[in-house]
């Protein structure tokens, strides 16, 4: 969803045809300042240089900030004060940015700054807000050219690689001028590169902290560059940028069966009128368990047992027993990662059922993390019954760490294990568009 910012200052808007003469060189004669506003939903900080107001253009030169344009002033990673900074290269970065401005490019910064406005987060006597804003101001004054700055404050709509900042820029900050996507580009250092060596440098360069900048550019369909090659610092800097991933939402295919083995039916066909069964789901959060239940098992009368609702495993077991004694099938829709956890349900259910099966949801950690983020975004603001909060990545990793994949030949009490594959299904085209992006 595109959102407009609540402005606290009147920033003059200048069309390129009237400003071209003024944009051919930087203007050190003006005392550059940066006007800051916060979006209505408090998720995005927006800065504009003043009085050198950014002009609209079809050519967009966009950049990450930390690690791409600016570094700390020393060997430490994070700046400790507003004046603790330097260009990534002492001369090449500034020269290239001035050159782009002279060529009519609009200079835009897209930066992730979660928690920036939290006054409790401090460096050496400075808040994170004052450090970031101070460095932006210093760069703006050093360049003395128009700049537009977006800083994502939240973890949902705006944070790269999500497209929120780019969509806000297009909808509200470029005079409705469509960008030339072939001429425009994005430069960022978070490109997913492994540890590497640079020619003439003995100490290895650490791996990139993420691939968020690369995926942001891919989402936005912007040509992507790493700063080393773009600024002419190291022309081999892009050699290890990944071109494919184990999971890619843009090309994810449902070309797999819903379940295996397919030699036995999903719904039992050999049960008598008084026979019941328990199905133990085994799967990571956000692997599609509850959606699978609603579509494939709920229509057949299976009772849904879920610890998120009941809050306690003992209560889940008690609810399962009550359903079984009333002659109803049960689905235990919890993560159930270990043999010991599943054994508690098996021991309680065994005297009351004809069969116990385990359904193992095979979605990878990357796919589950993706579903996790999309689900939180898609359900945001849709009411208490529908809205889902994003689960911590730590929870997803802990599931993988503890997982003991069910094995019907070894795990006592389980008659069959079915592997359930994730099939992407969407409520509408907008849901599909959202799911098919990196987040």
Secondary structure as UniProt FT lines:
FT   STRAND          5..6
FT   HELIX           16..19
FT   HELIX           20..23
FT   TURN            28..29
FT   STRAND          33..39
FT   TURN            40..41
FT   STRAND          44..50
FT   STRAND          60..63
FT   TURN            67..69
FT   STRAND          70..71
FT   TURN            82..83
FT   STRAND          86..87
FT   TURN            90..91
FT   HELIX           92..102
FT   TURN            103..104
FT   STRAND          106..112
FT   TURN            114..117
FT   TURN            119..120
FT   HELIX           128..143
FT   STRAND          148..152
FT   TURN            160..161
FT   HELIX           164..172
FT   TURN            175..176
FT   TURN            181..183
FT   STRAND          185..187
FT   TURN            199..200
FT   HELIX           212..220
FT   STRAND          223..225
FT   HELIX           227..230
FT   TURN            231..232
FT   TURN            235..240
FT   TURN            249..251
FT   STRAND          259..260
FT   TURN            262..263
FT   TURN            273..274
FT   STRAND          277..282
FT   TURN            285..286
FT   HELIX           289..292
FT   HELIX           293..297
FT   HELIX           298..300
FT   STRAND          303..305
FT   HELIX           307..310
FT   HELIX           313..325
FT   TURN            326..327
FT   STRAND          330..332
FT   HELIX           339..349
FT   HELIX           350..352
FT   STRAND          355..361
FT   HELIX           365..379
FT   TURN            380..381
FT   TURN            384..386
FT   HELIX           393..402
FT   TURN            408..410
FT   TURN            412..413
FT   STRAND          416..420
FT   HELIX           429..435
//
